[in-house]
Amino acid sequence: MNYCDKIKYTIYTTEKALFPVMIDNLLKQIPDNESILRLAFFGTPATNEEYIARRAILWNKVRNHYGDNEPNLSYVSQPPLNAPLILEVHSFVPDSGDIITYKKLQEYPYVILENADARFLFAGGFQSDVANKSIKQQSDDVFGKIDELVKRENFPVNSIIRQWNYIEKITCYQEENQNYQSFNNARGNFYAKATWVNGYPAATGIGANLGGMLIDLDAVVFKSPRAYATPIDNKLQVAAHAYSEKVLEKAQKRQTAPKFERAKSMTFGDRRLVYISGTAAIRGEESLKGVGLERQLHITMENIAQLTGNAKPVMLRVYLKDKEDYRLSERLMNEYNLPVPISYMCADICRDELLIEIEGIAID
């Protein structure tokens, strides 16, 4: 079977209960016949101290549940809007040509998948001292961990194909820079280690209410001429890495533009998987201001359609600046009649005027 037939993306929810009970309820829903690559939990701790305590509970429960086959794991502090705790699962149904290996870098579990087409790396949950360090310091620490991992496993920096970046209080300022800009500067320094002749990764840079700086990533080294990656531009938007000075946060020195593609695809023969970056109501490089949630949502979905072409979404994640917009956004999304799992989170978006951001994965 093709990679696109074997990779699975699922969202699980649970009723409100004590935090350890909700974890158990979510883990029980995961099928036993799939190899689990990534578990991403989304919840609402009250403080960073509670976040750290809950993260420890989560790590212990997942470790006990999976033993030596512990998947990549992250706990994102974003209030879910359609459940008290949400679990997003990336899984795989291997055949005889697939080799899956579970490993760890320090306390961080990660997964290597290898077959005739490619070597794949599923990693993340990378964090620093969320309680005592600035976002700038945390970003530098996290990219240091990623650098150590990709060197260990012989994945070039430019093999990173998808990156999820969760940034506490993304639009707030620490020292001289906005938190998002501090992250972008650290990312730019890390990416400078490579030559990106085939485009940057697809990526999301989104706010978290707590939890400091957290990064998840997928990387791939292709081995077959039938398998390759393609950066995807949206003709209606300026590429994020080409933004002009007027849309970058101003400080004492020239700022680094966000280095990501609007989307990036992996092709395997006649099939294609598209990583859809965090997408919002931006045309050219300017946000649509003052048009309301409904208009921003429809423009966002038009942008996504430009990116995916014939590929059909298999999972979407909707970020809303205001939790009061949840019911309206859910109704509007339902009007698209997409038979896919959708999660809804309350999260700060990198521009103050943007009310909604949507990311996902599509396959054709």
C-alpha positions as CSV (number, residue, x, y, z in Angstrom):
1,M,0.0,0.0,0.0
2,N,1.0,3.6,-0.5
3,Y,2.1,5.8,2.4
4,C,-1.0,7.9,2.0
5,D,-3.2,4.9,2.6
6,K,-1.3,3.9,5.8
7,I,-1.0,7.2,7.6
8,K,-4.0,8.0,9.8
9,Y,-5.1,11.2,11.6
10,T,-7.7,11.0,14.4
11,I,-9.1,13.3,17.0
12,Y,-10.5,12.0,20.3
13,T,-12.5,13.8,23.0
14,T,-13.6,13.0,26.5
15,E,-16.1,14.2,29.1
16,K,-15.0,16.4,31.9
17,A,-13.4,14.5,34.8
18,L,-10.2,14.6,36.9
19,F,-7.2,15.1,34.7
20,P,-5.7,11.6,35.1
21,V,-9.2,10.1,34.4
22,M,-9.5,12.1,31.2
23,I,-6.1,10.9,30.0
24,D,-7.1,7.3,30.7
25,N,-10.4,7.8,28.8
26,L,-8.6,9.1,25.8
27,L,-5.9,6.4,25.7
28,K,-8.6,3.7,25.9
29,Q,-10.1,5.0,22.6
30,I,-6.9,4.4,20.5
31,P,-7.1,1.3,18.4
32,D,-4.6,-1.5,19.2
33,N,-4.0,-2.4,15.5
34,E,-2.2,0.9,14.7
35,S,1.4,2.0,15.3
36,I,1.2,5.3,17.1
37,L,3.6,8.0,15.9
38,R,2.4,11.1,17.8
39,L,0.0,12.0,20.6
40,A,-0.8,15.7,21.0
41,F,-3.0,16.6,24.0
42,F,-4.7,20.0,24.2
43,G,-5.9,21.2,27.6
44,T,-6.4,24.1,29.9
45,P,-4.1,24.3,33.0
46,A,-4.6,27.3,35.2
47,T,-1.0,28.2,35.8
48,N,2.4,27.2,34.5
49,E,3.0,25.3,37.8
50,E,-0.2,23.2,37.1
51,Y,0.9,22.8,33.5
52,I,4.2,21.3,34.6
53,A,2.5,19.0,37.1
54,R,-0.1,17.8,34.5
55,R,2.6,17.3,31.9
56,A,4.4,15.0,34.3
57,I,1.2,13.0,34.9
58,L,0.7,12.7,31.2
59,W,4.2,11.6,30.4
60,N,4.0,8.9,33.1
61,K,0.6,7.6,32.0
62,V,1.7,7.4,28.3
63,R,5.0,5.7,29.3
64,N,3.2,3.1,31.3
65,H,0.6,2.6,28.6
66,Y,3.0,2.1,25.7
67,G,6.2,0.8,27.4
68,D,9.0,0.5,24.9
69,N,6.8,1.7,22.1
70,E,6.3,5.2,23.5
71,P,5.2,7.6,20.7
72,N,6.1,11.2,20.3
73,L,4.2,13.2,22.9
74,S,3.2,16.8,23.5
75,Y,0.9,18.7,25.9
76,V,-0.3,22.0,24.4
77,S,-1.8,24.6,26.7
78,Q,-4.6,25.8,24.5
79,P,-8.2,25.7,25.8
80,P,-10.2,23.2,23.7
81,L,-13.6,24.5,22.8
82,N,-15.3,21.2,21.9
83,A,-14.1,19.1,24.9
84,P,-12.3,19.6,28.2
85,L,-9.3,17.6,26.9
86,I,-8.6,16.7,23.2
87,L,-6.2,14.1,21.9
88,E,-4.9,14.3,18.3
89,V,-3.4,11.0,17.2
90,H,-1.0,10.4,14.2
91,S,-0.8,6.7,13.5
92,F,0.3,4.3,10.9
93,V,-0.8,0.8,9.7
94,P,2.5,-0.7,8.6
95,D,3.0,-3.6,6.1
96,S,6.0,-5.9,5.6
97,G,8.1,-3.1,3.9
98,D,7.8,-0.7,6.9
99,I,10.2,-0.6,9.8
100,I,9.2,1.5,12.9
101,T,11.6,2.2,15.7
102,Y,10.8,4.0,19.0
103,K,13.6,6.0,20.5
104,K,14.3,8.8,23.0
105,L,16.5,11.9,23.2
106,Q,16.8,12.6,26.9
107,E,13.2,12.4,28.1
108,Y,11.7,13.1,24.6
109,P,10.3,10.1,22.8
110,Y,10.5,10.1,19.0
111,V,9.7,7.6,16.2
112,I,11.6,6.6,13.0
113,L,9.7,5.0,10.1
114,E,11.7,3.6,7.2
115,N,10.5,2.0,4.0
116,A,11.6,1.8,0.3
117,D,10.5,5.4,-0.3
118,A,11.9,7.3,2.6
119,R,13.0,7.7,6.2
120,F,10.6,9.6,8.3
121,L,11.1,11.3,11.7
122,F,8.2,12.1,14.0
123,A,9.5,14.2,17.0
124,G,8.5,17.0,19.3
125,G,7.3,17.9,22.7
126,F,10.5,19.9,22.8
127,Q,10.5,22.5,25.6
128,S,12.8,24.4,28.0
129,D,12.2,25.9,31.4
130,V,8.7,27.2,30.9
131,A,8.5,28.9,34.3
132,N,11.8,30.9,34.5
133,K,13.2,31.5,31.0
134,S,12.1,34.1,28.4
135,I,10.6,32.9,25.1
136,K,13.9,34.0,23.5
137,Q,15.9,31.7,25.8
138,Q,13.4,28.9,25.5
139,S,13.5,29.1,21.7
140,D,17.2,28.9,21.6
141,D,17.2,25.9,24.0
142,V,14.5,24.1,22.0
143,F,16.2,24.6,18.6
144,G,19.4,23.3,20.3
145,K,17.6,20.1,21.2
146,I,16.2,19.7,17.7
147,D,19.7,20.2,16.3
148,E,21.0,17.5,18.5
149,L,18.3,15.1,17.4
150,V,18.6,15.7,13.6
151,K,22.3,15.3,13.8
152,R,22.0,12.0,15.8
153,E,19.6,10.5,13.3
154,N,21.2,11.9,10.1
155,F,18.3,14.1,9.1
156,P,19.6,17.3,7.6
157,V,18.0,20.5,8.9
158,N,16.3,21.1,5.6
159,S,14.6,17.7,5.8
160,I,12.1,19.2,8.2
161,I,8.9,19.2,6.3
162,R,6.3,20.2,8.9
163,Q,6.7,22.2,12.1
164,W,4.2,23.1,14.8
165,N,5.3,26.0,17.0
166,Y,3.3,26.8,20.1
167,I,4.3,30.1,21.8
168,E,3.0,31.3,25.1
169,K,1.5,34.8,24.9
170,I,2.6,35.0,21.3
171,T,1.8,38.7,20.8
172,C,3.2,39.9,24.2
173,Y,6.6,41.5,24.6
174,Q,9.6,40.4,26.6
175,E,12.8,42.4,26.6
176,E,12.9,44.2,23.2
177,N,10.9,41.9,21.1
178,Q,7.4,40.5,20.7
179,N,7.4,36.8,21.6
180,Y,6.6,35.7,18.1
181,Q,9.5,37.8,16.7
182,S,11.9,36.3,19.3
183,F,10.8,32.8,18.1
184,N,11.2,33.8,14.4
185,N,14.7,35.1,15.1
186,A,15.7,31.9,16.8
187,R,14.2,29.8,14.0
188,G,16.0,31.9,11.4
189,N,19.3,31.3,13.1
190,F,18.7,27.6,13.2
191,Y,17.5,27.4,9.6
192,A,20.7,29.2,8.5
193,K,22.5,26.0,9.1
194,A,21.0,24.6,5.9
195,T,20.4,25.6,2.3
196,W,16.6,25.5,1.6
197,V,16.6,24.9,-2.2
198,N,13.3,23.1,-2.0
199,G,11.4,25.5,0.2
200,Y,11.0,25.8,4.0
201,P,8.8,23.5,6.0
202,A,5.1,24.0,6.3
203,A,4.4,25.4,9.7
204,T,2.1,26.9,12.3
205,G,3.1,29.6,14.7
206,I,0.3,29.9,17.2
207,G,-0.3,31.2,20.7
208,A,-0.6,29.2,23.8
209,N,-1.9,30.6,27.1
210,L,0.8,28.8,29.1
211,G,3.5,26.2,28.6
212,G,6.3,28.4,27.2
213,M,7.7,27.5,23.9
214,L,6.9,24.0,22.4
215,I,7.8,22.5,19.0
216,D,6.6,19.4,17.2
217,L,8.0,18.4,13.8
218,D,8.0,15.9,11.0
219,A,11.1,15.3,8.8
220,V,11.7,13.1,5.8
221,V,14.7,12.0,3.7
222,F,13.5,10.5,0.4
223,K,15.2,7.4,-1.0
224,S,13.2,6.8,-4.2
225,P,12.7,8.9,-7.3
226,R,8.9,8.3,-7.0
227,A,8.9,10.1,-3.6
228,Y,9.7,13.8,-3.2
229,A,8.5,17.0,-1.5
230,T,7.1,20.2,-3.1
231,P,6.7,23.6,-1.6
232,I,3.3,25.1,-2.4
233,D,2.6,28.9,-2.8
234,N,-0.8,30.6,-2.7
235,K,-1.1,32.9,-5.7
236,L,-3.4,35.1,-3.5
237,Q,-0.8,35.6,-0.8
238,V,2.8,36.7,-0.5
239,A,5.0,33.9,0.8
240,A,5.5,34.4,4.5
241,H,9.3,34.3,4.2
242,A,9.1,37.2,1.7
243,Y,7.2,39.6,4.0
244,S,8.3,43.2,3.8
245,E,9.4,45.2,6.8
246,K,6.0,46.8,7.2
247,V,4.4,43.6,8.5
248,L,7.3,42.6,10.7
249,E,7.3,43.6,14.3
250,K,9.5,46.7,14.7
251,A,12.4,46.7,17.1
252,Q,15.9,48.1,17.3
253,K,17.3,45.9,14.5
254,R,16.1,44.3,11.3
255,Q,13.7,41.4,12.0
256,T,13.6,37.9,10.6
257,A,10.6,37.0,8.5
258,P,8.6,33.9,9.4
259,K,10.4,31.1,7.5
260,F,7.7,28.7,6.3
261,E,5.8,27.8,3.2
262,R,2.0,28.2,2.9
263,A,1.9,24.4,2.4
264,K,4.2,21.5,1.5
265,S,3.4,18.2,-0.1
266,M,4.9,14.8,-0.1
267,T,4.3,12.7,-3.3
268,F,4.5,9.0,-3.4
269,G,3.9,7.7,-6.9
270,D,0.4,8.8,-7.9
271,R,-0.6,9.9,-4.3
272,R,0.1,13.1,-2.4
273,L,-0.1,14.3,1.2
274,V,-0.3,18.0,1.8
275,Y,0.7,19.7,5.0
276,I,-1.4,22.9,5.3
277,S,0.3,25.6,7.3
278,G,-1.6,27.8,9.7
279,T,-3.8,29.8,7.3
280,A,-5.7,33.0,7.9
281,A,-7.6,35.8,6.1
282,I,-4.5,37.3,4.5
283,R,-4.4,38.5,0.9
284,G,-1.0,39.6,-0.4
285,E,0.7,40.2,2.9
286,E,-2.2,42.2,4.5
287,S,-4.8,40.9,6.8
288,L,-8.5,41.5,6.1
289,K,-9.4,43.9,8.9
290,G,-12.8,44.7,10.3
291,V,-14.8,42.2,8.2
292,G,-15.9,39.9,11.1
293,L,-15.4,36.2,11.8
294,E,-17.7,34.9,9.0
295,R,-15.8,36.7,6.2
296,Q,-12.4,35.8,7.7
297,L,-13.4,32.1,7.9
298,H,-14.6,32.0,4.3
299,I,-11.4,33.8,3.0
300,T,-9.3,31.4,5.1
301,M,-11.0,28.4,3.5
302,E,-10.6,29.9,0.1
303,N,-6.9,30.2,0.8
304,I,-6.8,26.5,1.9
305,A,-8.5,25.4,-1.3
306,Q,-5.8,27.3,-3.3
307,L,-3.2,25.2,-1.4
308,T,-4.7,21.8,-1.6
309,G,-6.0,21.6,-5.1
310,N,-7.5,18.2,-5.7
311,A,-6.3,16.9,-2.3
312,K,-9.1,16.5,0.3
313,P,-8.7,17.4,4.0
314,V,-8.4,14.5,6.3
315,M,-8.0,16.6,9.5
316,L,-8.4,20.3,10.4
317,R,-7.6,22.3,13.5
318,V,-9.4,25.6,14.0
319,Y,-7.9,28.3,16.2
320,L,-10.2,31.1,17.5
321,K,-9.0,34.3,19.2
322,D,-12.4,34.6,21.0
323,K,-14.0,31.5,22.5
324,E,-17.4,33.1,22.1
325,D,-16.9,32.6,18.3
326,Y,-16.9,28.8,18.7
327,R,-20.6,28.0,17.9
328,L,-20.6,30.3,14.9
329,S,-17.4,28.9,13.5
330,E,-18.6,25.4,14.0
331,R,-21.8,26.1,12.2
332,L,-19.9,27.7,9.3
333,M,-17.4,24.9,9.1
334,N,-20.3,22.4,9.0
335,E,-21.7,24.1,6.0
336,Y,-18.6,22.9,4.0
337,N,-19.8,19.3,4.6
338,L,-16.3,18.0,5.3
339,P,-16.4,14.4,6.6
340,V,-13.2,14.9,8.6
341,P,-12.3,15.3,12.3
342,I,-12.1,19.0,13.3
343,S,-10.8,20.3,16.6
344,Y,-11.4,23.9,17.9
345,M,-9.0,25.7,20.2
346,C,-8.9,29.2,21.8
347,A,-5.6,30.7,21.0
348,D,-3.9,34.0,20.3
349,I,-3.1,34.5,16.6
350,C,0.1,36.2,15.5
351,R,-1.7,39.3,14.3
352,D,-4.1,41.2,16.5
353,E,-6.6,41.8,13.7
354,L,-7.0,38.1,12.8
355,L,-9.9,36.3,14.5
356,I,-9.3,32.7,13.1
357,E,-6.6,30.5,11.8
358,I,-7.0,27.0,10.3
359,E,-4.4,24.3,9.6
360,G,-4.7,20.7,8.5
361,I,-3.6,17.8,6.4
362,A,-5.0,16.8,3.0
363,I,-4.5,13.7,0.8
364,D,-5.2,12.8,-2.8
